[in-house]
C-alpha cells in the first residue's frame, strides 16, 4: 500500500445542521452533536498546529543533506488508563503506527465483564439452535508457567471457540489446571533441596503439602495471566482444580474423582495385583510410560545418576557375560546382562527348546554363587534367540518385562531385590544387602571375577529408561498396585470410534490410535506420593487374619469412611476389624473431561455440555491420555467424552530441536508478546531448578538463538503465526522472526484501516445491507468476489481443521487483494472529480470488505480486530457491541461475480506484466504503457474503462493507452505477450542499449520458435485427435496462438529496435 495510507487527514470543520433538525433534536442527540463538534474542532486545531509547525520547519530550517532520512518520532510508552472491565475509549485519532501493547490493553477485561465468555443460551436456558461447541482446555501442569507449545494449544482452541461463537453456537471453553502429582512434587522437592537443603521428609507430610500448595497457587496465578494474555476466551467461572487444602469440605470435582474410582472398583474394572511397574527410586513412586523417557546409548557410557555424588559416574552400555555352574557338576552355562546387579534376583536360565547345545540340561539346575540356598532351574522357552550370544538367557522376573512373561509361563519364583530407595534388600544375601544398586553393579562383577565366573564385558548399544521428572534411571520392580483392566474398555473404544462416534484427525493419528488399542495393556494407576488424590480404598484387617495387600479381596472402597466401614463389616461377618486407608494416590487426568463438569454427578452442565465437542492436544499423548479418556468416558458414562480429537504438531525450535530448559529454547509466550532482552532471558533461568552447568548451557543456547533478545510481536501476531504453522504435519520448527513478520501484517491492517477512515468521512453511513447495489464498478465486483471466496475458504478450512490454509486465505485477501489492489484502485473513485454515486459505491464496497475482513480475522487475531472494528461505523439498526459476538461472514451468491473476476484478473495480469517489464529496465518514473487487444472489442472496452485503475496500480505510471493495431505502438517498446488477444508494451526507448536489446530479443525469438516447432510436431502426430483429450487439444490450440503472437511481437520489436539504431 502506498504511503498515502499514513497521511494526516485535512482539518475538518463541524458540519452545520439544518434548523429543522436542530429544533427537533432531543437533548441527548444535541449533547452528542456538541461532543462530536468539540472533538472535531480539537482535531482540526491539532492538525492546523501540526501543519504550521511543518511550514515553519521548511521555511526556517536548514536544508537537509541529500538522502538524509527524517528522524522517527518516538511515541511515549503506553500506559493503560482504562479501568478494569470498562470499555476502551477510542475517541482519540489512531496512533501513527501499530502498538500491540496499546491495542491489546483493556479488551480482555471488558469482554469478561460483558459476559461474552459464558455460553449463550436461549431465554429458556437451552442450547442455541445452531448447536453447541464445548472444549476443555487440556489442563496445564502447575509445575511451571506455560511455554510456546501451550501457546499453540490456546491459539488453535480459542480460534475455534471464537469462530463457533460468531457462527451462533453456544460455546463453552473450560479452563483448568492439573495438579500433576509426580511432576509438581518433584519440582518442589528440587526447589527445597536447592534453596534450603531440606527434603520432604524433613518437613513432614502436612508442611510439605502446604509448600506444594504455595507453589501451585503461584503458578496457577501465572498460568491464568498467560492464558488471558493469549486471549483465551475461557469461562473463568468454571475454572477447574481438583481440591483445596485448607477446607475439609469435599468439593464437587473431588467428589466426582472419588465417585469414578469407586464405580470402577464396583464394576470389577479396577483390581489389585502384584506386577511389574516403572519405579523411580529418587521419587519413590511408580511412573506411567508417558513419564519415562528413552535415552539411546551408542555403547559404553559413563553417566551421573541422581542420588550419587557428582564426581561419581555409573557405567552403562556394556554387556557383561558370566557363568553359572550346574548343580552337581563343573559344567558352566554362560549368560550375559547389561545390569549385572540383577543376577541377584535370577530365578531361572532359559534356553530354546530346539537348541541342541542345551537339550541335555532341560529340567536341571544351576547354583547361585551368592545365595547358596537358591536353585536356578533351566527352562526351555521359544522366546530365546538361539543365534544371540550363547543362546542362554538369565531370567530375573521381578525386574525385567520379558523375563516376567517367561516366569508366568513356567511358574517361576518372583524375587524382588530392591528397596524403594534403590538399595538392595535382604533377598540378595548378606554380602550385598543395603548397597546402592549401582554400587552393587560394580561389586557383583568384582565378586564374580574372584570366583572365576566372570567371562567378558563388551560395548553394547542400548536404550535406558529415564524418569522425565527426576532424571533417575527407572527400574522395573514388582509392586502390589491398583490396575485397570483395559482390554474390554479398549475393544469398546475401538468399536465406538469405528462407528463414527468420535472423529480423530489427522488421519494418520486415527491409524495410530487403532494400532495402539490393538495391544492395550492393563494400566497401573497407583502413585506413591504426598501430593494428589488419595485412593478411597481401605485395607481390611480382620482379627486373627493377615491380609494380603496384593489381593483385591482384602480391600474395600468407600465414597466416605462410613461407607467403607459398612462394607468392611459385611466382609468381617461380625469379627473385629480395623481399616487402614491406603497411602497410594492415583492418576486421574484421564477423567478430567468428566470431573470438570462434575460427572458422573447429574448436573445441568452434564445435560447441556456433555459429551464435549472436541479434545485438542498434541499427537504424542494420543496413545496415552487420549486413549484412556475415551475408554473411561465410555465406561463411566456410556458415551464417548468428546466427539472429535484433533492432534496438533509438536513445537520445536527453529533448528528442529525438542524444547528443553537446559538448551535454553523453552520460550514463555509472553516474552514473544511483549518482547524481552537477552539479559532478562538469562535471569529467568536463575529462577528455575537448573543446576549451574545446565544454566551455562542454556545461556549459550539463548545467546546463539536470541543475541538481541526477542522482539515485541504481540498476541495477535503470535496466535496467527502458530495457526499458520498448523498444516497437519507432526512438527513445527518455530522461528520467532516469522512471528515478527506477522506483527508487520498487523501494522498493515492498522494502516489500511487508518487510511480507510479517511475515505469513510464523518458523513458516511453504510448501506443497511452488505448486498451489492449493482452499481459497482468492475474492480468493486472483483474485490467482493474475492471477499466471498475468502469467506468460503476460511469457513471450509476451519471446518476441516486446516489452520494453515485458513490463515493463508485471510492473509492473501487482506494483503494481496484488499490492500495491494482495491484500496489503491479506489483512490480515483473517491477523489474530488469522481461523481457522488461512484464515491458512495466505492465507500460502501470498502466498508463491506473492512467489516467482513476484520470478522474473518477475529478468531485468529482477537485484539487488533476488536480495536479496528470498534472504530468503524455501524450499519443502520446494527447494535452489535463487540466483534466477538457479531456474525461470522457466510458465503452469499449475490457477492459472486465470476465473469467480472476473470475479466479484472486479465486486466491485473496486464498491469503486473507492465510492472515486470518496467522493473527489467529499471524504469521508475514517467512510465508509458500500451495494451494491444487486437480485434477483441470486449477486452478493449474493459481496459479502456480501467485506465484510471491501471495508473493507480502502477507506480510511476504517466499514461496508459489501449490500442487495436500494432502500428499504433511507438518505436522502442519492450513487450510481454499474455495471450493471442493481449500484449503489453512499455516504452523503454530512452533506457536501453539497442545492440544488447536486439541480441536479447533474437535469443528469445529463437527459443520461442523452438517451442512452436515442438508443439506443431505434437499436433501433427497421426493419432493426435483420437488419443488426446479435447480439453488438452483446446489448451494446445490457445498455447500455439499465444506463441505465434509472441513470435510476431518479437519480430516487430527487433525490426523497431534495428530501425532506431540505424537512425541514430
N, C-alpha and C positions, 0 to 999 in steps of 0.2 A: 504494500500500500504506500502511496506517496506521502511526502512529509506534510501535505495539507491536512492530514488527519490530526496533526498536533497543533494546527494553527489556532491562535487566540480568536475567539468569536468577537465580532464587532459589538460595540456598546449598543444596548437595546433600551429604547425608552418604553415606559409602561404604556400599554395601549389604552386609548380613551374609549370608555363605554358609552353607548347611546343613552340619552337622557331617560328614555322609557325603561331601559334595562336597569339603570341606577335606581330609578324611582321604585321599580318593582322588586328589587333585590332584598333578600332577608338580611337581618343584622349579621347572621353567621357568614353569608356569602360576601357581604361588604367587608367584614373583618378579614376574610380570606383574601379578597382582592387587594385590600390595603397592605396585607402582609406580603403578598406577591409583588406588588408595586414597589414596596420598600426594598425587597430583595433585588429586584431588577435594577433599581436606582443605585443600590450599593454596588452591584456587579458592574454597572456602567461606570461608576466612579472609579472602581479599581482598574477597569480596563483603560479608562482615559489616563489615569495616572501612569499606568504601565506604558501606554503609547507616548506620553510626554517624556517619560524617562528615556524611552528608546530614541526619540528625536534629539534630546539633549546629548545622548551618547554619540550619535552620528555627527552632530554639529561641533560639539566641543571636544570630543575625544580625539586621542591620537590615532593616526592611520595604522591599521593592523598590518603586520608583516604578511606577505603572501603565504597562503597555506596554513596560517595560524588558526587553530580552532578555538571558538569561544569556550570559556571555562563553564563546566556544568555546574549549575546552581544546586547545591545540596539542600534537600528538604530537611527540616528539623526531624529528629527522631520521633516516631509516632507514640503518642500516649493515649490509651483508650479512655475516653471520658464518659462513655455510655454506662449508666448504672446497670448492674447485672439484671437481666431479664427484660430490660426496656428495649424498644426498637431503636436502631441506629438512626441518627439524624443525617440525612443526605441532602440537606438544603444547600450546602456549600458546593461550589463548582468542583468537578472532578479534578483530582491531582494530575500533575504533569505526566507521571508515569505510574505503572502498576507497582504497588507496595503490598506484598502478600500479608504482612503482619497487620497492616491497617485494614485491608479488605476482610480478613478473616476474623477480625475482632467483633465481639458483641453478638454476632448472629446466632451462635450455638445456644447461648443463654436465652435469647429471645425465642428461638424455636422450641426450646424445652418449656419455657414459661407459657407459651401458647398451647402446649399440649399436643404438638404435632407428632411427637414420638410415640404417643399412645395409639393403640389401634382404633381406627374409626369404625363405628358400628351404626346400624340403623337406629331410629328412635326407639325401637322395641328392644334394642340391645343385641341384635343378631348380626351375623356376618353380612357385609355389603353384597349386593347382587353379583358383583364381578368375582367374588370369591375371597380367599384369604391367602396370604403369603407369610409364613411363620418360619423363622430361623433362629436357632440357638447358637450364640457365639461359642465356638469351642473354647471352653474356659481356660484362659492363660494361667500358667502356674504362678503362684505368688512367690516363687523363688527369686524373681528379679523383674526388672522392668522389661517392656516389650522391645523386640528388635524388628528389623526391617521385614523379616518373614511374617511377623504378626501384622505388619503394615499391609502386606499383600492380602492377608485374610480379610482385614477390615475393608480394604479398597473393593474387593470383589463382592463381599457380602452386603456392604452398605449401598453399593451401586445397584444391586438387585432390589434391595429393600426400597430404595428411593424410586426406582423405576416402577415397581409394582404399586407403590403408594400413589404415584402420579397417574397410574392406569386405573385407579379406582378400587383397589383391593384393600381389605382390612389387613394392614401389615403389623407384624409384631417381631421386633428384633430384641431377643432376650440376652442381656449381658450376664456374665457370671465369672467366677474366679475358682480355680481348682486349688484345694489345699495342698495337693501334690505331696503326699505324705513323705515318701522317701527323699525326694529332691529337696523339699523345704527343710526337713530335719537335717539333711546333710549339709546344706549351705549355712544353716545357723550353727551347727556344730563346728564347722570350719571357721566361721567368723569368731566364735567363742575362743577357739584354740589360738587364732591369730591375734586377738585383741587382749585376752585375759589369761590365756594358757589353761583355761578350765575345760572340763568335759561335762557332758550332760549328767554323768554320774556324780560329779562334784556338786552340781546344783540340786539334784533330785528331780523326780518327775514333775511335780507341780510347778516348781520355779522354772524348770526348763521349758515347759509348755507355755508359761507366761512370756518367756523370752521369744518363743516362736510366734506367739500372738502379736508381740510388739513388731516383729519383722513383717508378719503378714499384714498388719494394719498399715505399716509404712508403704509396703509395695503395692497393696491394693489401692491405696490413695494415688500412688504414682501411675499405676496402670490405668486407673479411671481417668486421670488427667490426660494420659496419652490417647486413650480411646476418644475422648472429647476433642482433642486437638486434631485427630484424624477424621473428625466429622461423623463418627458412627452414630446414627440416629436411633440409639437404643432406648428402650423403655426402662428408665432407671428405677422406676417403682417396682420392677420385677427383678432387679439385680440379685443374683443368687450366690450365696456362700453357705456351705453346709451347716455351720453351727456357730455359736458364740461361747466364750469361755466363762464369763462371769455370771451366767444365769443357769439355774438348774431347770428352768422351763425348757422342755424339749420343743424345738420349733418344727414347723411343718415340713421343711425339707429333710431335717434329721429324722423325723418320724417316717417320711417316705423311704429313706435309705434303710431304716430298720425294718420296715414292713416288707420291703423287697427281699431282704436277707431271709426273713422268717418264711416267706412264701416259697422261696427256692428250696429251703430245707424241708418244709412240709410236703412239697411236691416230689421229693426224692431226687431233685436235680443236684442239690448240694450234698456232698458227702465228705467223710473224713478218711484219710488214707496216709500211710507212711510210704512216701515215694520220693524220687529224686527231684530236687529243686535247684535253682540257681541261688547260691549263697554268697553274700558279701560279708567277709569276716570283719571288714572295717566298720560297716554299719550294723552288722549282726542282724541281717534280715534277708528274707527271700526277695528275689527280683523277678520281674516279668522279662520275657525275651526282648521286649521293647527297651528295657533299661540295661541291656547288655550289648556293648559294642564289640566288634570283631577287629582284632589287631593282627595284621599279617606280618610274619617274620620271615626273612629270606634264609635264615639259618641261625647259627649261634648268635645270641643277642644278650647283652647284659642290661638289665632294667632296674630302675628304682621302683620299689613297691611300698605303698602306704603301710606304716607300722614298723618299718625297718629304717635304720639310720641312713641319712642322705649319702654317706660315703660307702654304704654297702649296697652292692648291686647283685641281683639274682640272675642266674643263668637260665635262659630259655632257648628253644630252637635246637635242642640236642637230643638225639635218640640214643638212649643208654641200653646196652644189652648185658644181661647177666644170666646165670644158670641156676636152675633148681635141680637138686639131687633127688632121685627117685627113692622112695621108701624101700629099705632093704637091699639097696644096690648103690653102686657108684656111678650108674648111668646118669647122664645130665640131659636136661631139656633147656635149650636157650630161648629166652623171650626178650622182648625189647619194650621200652616205655619212654615217653618224654617226661614223665613225672615219677621218678624213682621212689619218692616217699610213699606213693600209693601202694607199692608192693606190700606194705604193712597191713593192707586191707584185702589182699588177694585171697580168694576162696576157691579158685579153680584155674586149670590151664586148659584152653580149648584148642583142638586140632580138627582138621577137616576129616569127615568120616571116610573119604576115599584116598586120603594121603597114606601111601604105603609105608612111609618112614615111621609112622606113629601107630599103625594098627595094632601092634603088639602091646601098646601102652593103654589102650582103651580100658577104662574101669580101674586103672591103677592109681597110686597116689604118690605125690611128691612131698618132701619135708620142707616146712617153712624154716628158714635159717634163724629167725629171730623170735618166733613164737612156737616153741617145740611141740606144744600140745595140739597145734593146728595141722590137720591133714589137708593137702591140696589135691582134690580129685582131678583126673584128666578126663575131659568130656569131649565127645565128638559132636561138632556143630557145623552145619553147612555155611554159616556166615563167615567162616575163616577163609582167607585168601591163601591158598597153598603156595602161590608164587611170591608172596610178600614176606621178606625176611626169612626166618627159619620155618615159617608155616605153623608155628606155635604161638598162642596169644595168652598173655596173663589176663585173668578176669577179676576185676575189682568192682563188683556190682553196686556197692553203696556210693561209688564216686565216679561212675562213667555211664553215660546213657546207653551205649551199645552193650556194655557188659551187663547192665541192668536187664536188658531183654534176654540175654543168654541165661542169666541166673533164674529168671522167671520160667524159662522153658525147661531148665534142668533142676529146678527146686533147690538152688544153691543157697548158702547162708549169706546174709547181707551184714557186713561188718563195717560200721561207721568208725573211722579213726580220728575224726576231727571234733574238737570242741567248737563252740560258737565263735570264739575269738581267733580261731585259726591255729591254736596249739593242738598237739596230739594228745589223745585221751588214753585211758587205761587199756584199750584193746590192742595197743601196739607193743606191749611189753615194757618192762621197767627201763630198758636201755634208752628208749626214745620218748617215753612218757613225759609230757609237759613241754617238749621242744616246739618252737615255731615251725610251721610246715616247711618253709624254705631252708631253715637251718637243718631240718631233718633230711631234706633232699641231699644235701652235701654229706651229712653223716651216714646216711644209708649207703651211698656209693663207697665211702671210706670203709665201712664195715664189710661190705661185700668183697672189696679188694683184699681185706685182711683174711677173709675166709677162702680166697681163691675162686670166688664165684663171679667176679666182675670180668666181662668179656671185652667190651669196647664202647666208645662214645663217638658219634659222628654227627655232622651237620644235618639238620632236618628242617626244611621249610615247613612252617606250620602256622596255624591261626590260634590265638589265645583269646579267651573271653575276658573283657574288661568291664567293670561296673562303670556305667556312664556317670554316676553320681559321685563316686569316691575315687575312681581311678584304680581301685583294687582289682587283683586278679580273682575272677569268680571261680568258686568251687562247686562242682556238682556234689550235693550232700543229700542223704536220706533224712527226711523230716516228716513227722506226722502233721499234716496241714489240711486246710479246707480246700476242696476241689469242686469244680462244676463239671458235670457230665455233659460234654459238648456235642457228642455225636448226634443224638436226636435233635438237638437245637440247630446244629449246622445243616442237617438234612432238610429241616423245615424252612430255614432261611434261604437255602438254595431253591427250594420249591416255590416259595413266595416270590423270590427275585425273578426266576424264570417265567413266572406267571404275570410279570409286569407290575407287581405291587410296589416295587422300588426300582428306579432307574439309576444306573451307575454310569457316570460319564467322566472322562472319555472312555471309548470302547475298550481300550487296552486295559483299563482298570477293572472293568467288569470281567474280562477274561482272567485277570489275576485273582480276583475275588473267588471265582469258581475253582481255580487251581488250589487256592489255599484251603477253601472249605472242604475239598475232597479228602483232605487228611488232617482235619482239625482235631488236635489232641486236647485232652482234658486240661482245664485251666486252674492253676493254683491261685487263689485269691487272698491267701494269708500274707500278712506283713507283720514283722516283729518290731513295732515302732512305739514311740511315745506320743506321736502327733498324728491324729486321724480319727477314724470311726472305729471304735472297738466293736468286734463282732458280738451280737447279742446272744452268745452261746455260753452254756454253763456245763462244766463237768460235774456229773452227779456221783458223789462219793457215799455209797451205802455202807453202813457199819458192817464190818466183817468181810468186805469185799475190796479187792484192789482194782480200781477202774483202769481200763485200757484207753489211754488218751488217743490212740490211733483208731479206735473203733467208734463209729458213729452212734452205736447203741449206748455208749456211756454218756452221751450228750443230750441236752435239751436246748431249745431256743425259746426266747420269750420277748414279746414286744415291751413287756415290763417285767420287773423282778417277780411280781405276784404271779404273772402267767407262767414264768419259768418254774417257780416253786410248785404251782399246781401240777405241772407236767412231770416234775421230778417226783412228786408224791405218788402219782399214778405208777411211775416206774418202780418206786421203792416198795409199793404194796404194803404200807403200814410200818416198814422198818425205818429206823432213824437214818437220816441222811444229811449231808451238807452240800452246798452249792459253791463251786469255785468258778467265777467268771473268767473266761479266757483273757489273757493279756494280748491276744493276737488282734491285730487290726486288719481291715480288709479294703482292697482297692475297688472303688465303686464308680469310677469315672464312666464305665460302660453304661450306667443308668442315668447319666446326667441329663439326657433328653427327657427322662421321666421325672426325676426329682425336682428339676427346676419348675415343673408345672404341678408339683406335689403329687404326682402319680405314684402309686395307684389310688390315692385318695380321690374320691369322686368330687371334683370341683368344677366350677363354671369354666375355668381356664381349660381343664381337660376336655370338656364337652365342645368348646369352641375351637381350640387351637391344637388338638392332638388328633391324629399324627401331625407333626410339623411338616413343613413343605420341603425342606432341604437340610442336609448336612453338608457343609462346605469345609474341606480340610485338605491337608497335604496327602499326596498319594502314598507316602511312606508309612502311614499308620493305618492304611486300608485293611491289611490282614490282621491287625492287632485290635485297636479300639473300635473301628467301624464295624468289623465283623461281629464283635462281641455286643455292640449296641443293637445290631439287627437281631441277633439271637435272643438276647434278654428282653428286648422290647416285645418281640412276638410272644415269648414265654409268659411275661408278666401282664400283658395287656391283650394279647390275641391279635395285635396289629403291628405292622412294621412301624418303627418310631418316626420314620421320615419317608417321604415319597420319592426323594431324589438324593443321590450322593454325587457331589461334584468335587473332583480331586484336582487341586491346583498344583503347579510346579513347585519344586524346591528352589528357594532363593540362594544363590551362591554369589561370591564376589565377582568383580569384573574379570578375574583370572580363572574363574570356574571352580574356585576352592570352596569347600564347605565352610559355613560361618563358624568361627571359633574365637573365643575370647583371647586365647593365647596367641593367635595370629593377628589380633588387633583389627579384625574385619567385621566384628559384630557392631552394627550401627543402630543407634537409637533413632527411630523415625523423626522424633522431634528435632534432632540435630540436622536432619535434612530439611525439615520445615523451616526452621529459623536460622540455620547456619551456625557454624561454630569454628573455632580456631584449632590448630593442631595442639596448642598448649592445653586447651580445655579437654580435648580428646585424651591427652596423656593423663590429665587429672582424674578423669573418670576411671581409669584403670586402677588408680590407687584406692578407690572406694570399694573395689571388689575383693574377691578371695584369692586372686592370683598370687603366686609366690614371686620372689624377686626376679628369678630367671625368666619366668613367664611374662612378667611386666616388661622386662627389657626386650624380649622377643616381640611382644605386642607393640611396643613403641616403635620399633624398627618397621614393622608392618604398616603402622599408621603413617609414619613419615614417608614411606615409599608410595602409598596409595593416595594420601591426602597431604602433600607437602605444604599446601596453602590453606589447609583446613577444608571444611565442607561449605560450599556456597549456599546462601539462603535461597531455597526453592519454593517454599510454601506448600501447604497441604494439597491444594488443587493440582499442582504440577506433579507431586509425588503420587497421588492417587491415580492420575491419568497415566503416568508412566508405568506404574505397576500393572494397571489393566492392559496397557498397550503391549506389555511383555507377555501377557497371558494368551497364548495362541494354541494351547493344547500340548505343548512339549513337557518334558519331565523336569527340566532345569531352566532357571533364569539366571544368567550371568549379569548381575545388575551393575551398571555403570552410572555413578551419580551424575556424571556430565550429561548423560541423556535426560536425566530428571531436570537438570538446569535448562536443557533445551525446551522442555515443556513449560518452564517458567516464562521463557520468551514467547511461547504461544499464548500464555495468559496475558502478556503485555500486548500482544497483537489484538486479542479480544478487547482489552481495555481501550486501546487507541481507536479501534474500529467503532466501538460504541460511542466513544467520546466524539469522533467525527460525525457519527450518525445524529448525535444530539444537536449538532449544529444544523444539520439538514432538517431535523424534525423540530422546527421552531415552536415557540410557545403557542402559536395559533393552530398548530397541527392537532387534529383529533382523528385517531384511527377510525377506519370504517368499522361498522358493527360486526362485520364478519371477515374472516381471512380469505373468503372465496374471491376469485378474480372477477373484475367488472367487465371483462372482455374488451377493455380499452387499453390494455397493457401493450407496450412495445415488444419487439422481438426479444431483446435482452431480458426484459422483465419476465416474459413467459419462460425463457431459458432458465433463469435462476429459480423460479417457482417449481419448474420441473426437477431441477437438481435438488431442491429442498425436499420435494416429495420422494425422490429416490433415496435421499439420506434418511428420511423418516422410515421408509420401508426397510432399508438395510440395517439400521440400528435396532429397530424392533425385532427383525428377523434374527440378527446375530446375538442379541441378548437372550432371545428365546432359546437359541442353540448354545448359549454359554460360550460364545466365541468373542471374548472381550477385546482381543487384538483387532479383529475385523470391525467391531462396533466402534472402537475409538478411531480407527482409520477412517471410517465413513464420516464421523463427526469432524475430525481434523481436516479432511480433504474438503468438505463443504465449506467450513469456515475460512480456511486459509487460501485454497486454490480457486474457489468459486465465488464466495461472497466477498472476501477482502480483495483478492487479486483482480477480480473481474467486475462484479456488479457494482461495488462501491466506487470503483474508478469510472465505470461506464455511465453511471447515473449522474455524474457531475455536470455534464452538459444539460441534462434534463432538469436540473434544479437551479441553473444559472438565470440571471435576470431576463435573458432573451427567450427563455422557454415559456410556453403557454401555461396557464394556471392548471389546465386539465393534465398536461404532461407532468408538471411538477407534483400535483396531488397524487397521481398514479404512481410515480416513482417513489414518493414518500411512503405510500401505503405498502408497496412491494418491499421496500427496505424494512419497514416496521414488521411486516409479517415474517420476514427472514430473521430479523433480530429476535423477535419474541419466540418463534419456534426454535431457532438455532440455540438460544440460551436454554430452553427447556430440554433440547436434545442432549446438551452437555451437562445438565444439572446432576444426574445420577453419578457422573464421574467427578465433577468439579462443583461441589455444592456451594462453596463460599463466594467465589467470584461471580458465578451466575446469579446468585441471590442479589449481590450488590449491584450488578449491572441491570438486572431485570427490574429492580425496585426504582431505578432511575427512568425507566421507560414509562410513557403514558399508558393508561388502560383504555381498552375499547369501551364504548358506552355500555352500561349495565354490567360491566365486569368488576366485581368487588373482591376478587381473589386477593388474599392478604399476603401470600408468600408463594414463591415459585415452587417450593417443595410440595404444596398442596394444590398446585394447578394441574391441568390435564396434560398428559404427555401427548405429543402430536401423533396422529394416526394418518395413514395413507388416505388421500382423497383424490378420486379420479378427476375431479374438477381442476385439480392442480397439475394434471398430467398433460404435457404438450410435447409428444414425441416428435412431431414434424418440425416444430419450432426449435426443439433441442437439436435435431440433426442439422437444421439449416444454420443455426448460430454456431454449432461446433465447426462447420465448414468455414464460416467467417473467422472464427477464432483460430482455427488452424492456419488460415491465411495470415492472420496477424502474427502468430508465433513464427511462421516461416519468414515473414518480413523482419522480425526482430533478429532471427538467426542469421539472415543474410547481412544485416547491418552490423551484427556483432563480429562476423567473419572479417569485415572490412574496417572494423573499429570506428564506425560512424555513430556518433552520439548526438549530433545536432543537425538541424535542417534536413531531416530525413524526408525523402520524396518516394512515395510508394505508388505502384501501379498494379491493378488487378486485371488480368486478361481473362475474360469469361467467354470469349468466342461467341457462338450463336445461342448460348443459353440465356434467354431473356429473363427467366425467373431468378437465376443466380445473379445476373447483373443488377436486377432491381433490388435484390436483397442486400447486396454490397452497397449499392448507392444509398439505401435507407440507413446504413450503419456507418457512413463516413465519419460522423462525429464520434461514434464508439471506437472506430479504428484509431483515430487521432488520440482519443483519451487513453487508450490502452497501449499505445506505442510511444515510449519515452523518446522525446526529441523529434517527434514527427512534425514536419512543416506542412505537408499536404498528402492527401491520398486521393487517387482517381481511379475510376473503373473504366476500362476500355474494352471494345469488342474486336479490334483489329490490331495485329502485330505492328502495323505501320504507325500506330499512334504511340508506340513506345519509343522514347528518345534513345539516341545512341549512348553507350556507356552504362548500360544497366546490367547488374547481376540478377540471376533468376533462380527460382525454385519451382519445380513442377509438382503440383499436388495431385492433379488428375488430368484427364484429357480435356476437361472443361475449365480448369483453373490453373493459371500460372501467376506467380507473384514476382514482380520486378522491383528492384531498388536501384535508384540512381547512384552509381559509385564512380562516375566519370572522373571526379577530382581526387579519388582515393586509391587509385590502382597503378601498378606497374603494368603497362599494356602488354609487354612481351611475356611477362610471367603469367598474366591473366589468360592470354591466348593459349599458352602451353598447358595451363591447368584445365581450361575448357576442352582442349583437344584430348587430354588424358581422360577426362570424364566422358567425352563423346565416344572414345574407343571402348571404354568399359560398358557404356550403355548399349552400344551396337552389339557387343558380345552377348549381353543379356537378351537383346532382341533375337539374335540368331538362335540362342539356346531355346527360347520359348517357342519360336517358329518351328524348330525341329520337333519339339514335343507335340505341337498341334498337328504337324504334318504326318504323324505316325498313322499307319493304316487302320489300326483298331482304336484310335483316339476317341471317336464319337461313341463307339459301342462300350468301351471299357471305363471311360472317365465319367464320374457323376456329373449331372447337368449343372449343379451349383459350382463345381470346380471349373467346368468349361466356361461358365459365365464370368467367374473371377479371373480366369486367364485372359478372356477377351478384354475385360476392363484393364487388366495389367498391361496387355500389349498396346492398347490405345494410349495409356499413360506413358509407356516407354517411347512410343513413336512421337508423342507430343514433346517429350523431353529431348529427343534427338533433334527434332525441328527447332526447338528453342535454343539448344546448344549451338547448332549450325548458324542460326541467326545471330547469336551473341558473338560467335567467333568472327563472323563477317563484320559485325558492327565494330568490334574492337580493332580489327585489321584496318577498317576504313579510318578510324580515329588515328591509328598510328601513322597511316600514310598521309594524313592531312596535317600532321604536326610539322 
